[in-house]
């Protein structure tokens, strides 16, 4: 997982577009957007991270930078546990 790739998705695409990309990968369809990643698994991780961040921006009214920072912290905490 690369935080820079997630940040790029957040800055480039909206929640609906990223949700469509998530569904495409789940259904083994080609992506219609550019997503960085070594394989579909890493791309999927980046898309899910971006979706999480944008949902928090939309639903909780957070600033994008704050939501990104909190996402990064949650990932670090889950790895460290």
C-alpha angles and dihedrals in degrees: 000000000000118000090203090059091050091048090051091053091048091051095044108039138040126235094261094053092048091048089053089051090050090053092047092055092045089054093044092245124143117268118249092201132059113258123175117229144114093243142356091275093058091043089051090051091051092049093049091049092051091048091051092051095047092047090055090048091051100038101034100030093237124159112254093241091052093048090049092049092048091049090052090049092050090052092049091048093050091050093046095050 
